[in-house]
């Protein structure tokens, strides 16, 4: 008998308040769905960058439309997984859990990017770099801690503030800033990386190095994560099993979507893309590039990568009106189905390591043709989409906007703890500029600052400075691309 029993770990407990009148798991997850879909964090995704910031063409993906596509792929993988398991689902404690698992994965997919700042990953880099340059000049961190332990904590907190990470911000957002009070089970499905941001990045040779290659949560949320780990029996440094399915859905969705957006914007033609894809796949699989690795739905026999891509181009050539759309319809059909099948099978093949949360790679990260397929899509996007002048210009604009905003709000970070407290109490004598700036801070972020300050760790001045930096990062990262631009213009005119 296997010791794997998913149902034992499918707890409906939540962080706040008493247990709901209904303890049924499906009812609790339905409540989670409502909280997530109606949250402001999800709505803001409609004006956050996927690849092209401040895009006026509504057909080009935003973070929201990307997340909806990931959600659908996550649903597809989950259903495929249960189809493959069949009667074996009972063996792993998954009998009758298809609906719950599907909902958990879908909502994790919808939420997976909610912590991302304006202008995507370039926005993360902009925030991290700004704090790296200014952290040692902020009053709280200029003062030496009174004990060796305090000095160590100060260095750890500085490391965290200089490593802004959207995944960690997502955990902070759902647990503290918006307090969605999701079940620990649903929250655990978006904990993609398992390292606290105060800890250094592990060496690649360490057993959980992949799971900890990026910060997964901030020091401010350490208690929330510890409680989650206790409730769901997750060992420190390990993942919850369903996170692997969310990650696979994202990997499958975004690499093809980025190429479609590039065609829609005229950066590539479908004929150019066909040539680039076939050429890149052959470069990754020189010995078997023409082998029939992939089984597309509705086709009697397997196809090679070249055949799948050329088939999509042939269908586009026969279309009289919307050739580009037709090309990507058939490209998705040909490529996504085998990737979904592979991800589901990989979950089953490694189910013991996945159940323990110790599989130190993504489901699609292996030596298979499917991995080569995903790598092909990513490499073509990196070389022929992300590197074009238009994207680079937009990234530079985003960088200037975010660093400019941080420059404008920096006077609040340069105040002493007592001065900032006076401002929050409405006393701005001698601090006219700072008094105007503090009035622009959202009330919810100020409340989160106060709450965090009430749980001091180590030296009180260092801790308060950390809380204030977290306040500014919360505000900036929560902005949409357009709001960030508008706020930058407003403050620059002032």
ABEGO torsion letter per residue (X at the ends): XBABBAAAABBABBABEBBBABABAAAAAAAAAAAAAABAAAAAAAABBAABBGBABAABBBAAAAAAAAAAAAAAAAAAAAAAAEAAAAAAGABGAAAAAAAAAAAAAAAAAAABBBGEAAAAAAAAAAAAAAAAABAAAABBBABAAAAAAAAAAAAAAABBBAAAAAAAAAAAAAGAGBBAAAAAAABABABBAABBBBBAABAAAAAAABBABBAAAAAAAAAAAAAAGBBBGBBBAAAAAAAAAAAAAAAAAAAAAAAAAGABBAAAAAAAAAAAAAAABAAAAABBABBBBGBABBBBAAAAAAAAAAAAAABAABAAAAAAAAAAAAAAAAAAAAAAAAAAAAAAAAAAGABABBAABBABAAAAAAAAAAAAAAAAAAABAAAAAAAAAAAAAAAAAAAAAAAAAABBAAAAAAAAAGBABGBAAAAAAAAABBAAAAAAAAAAAABBBEBAAAAAAAAAAAAAAAAAAABBAAAAAAAAAAAAAX
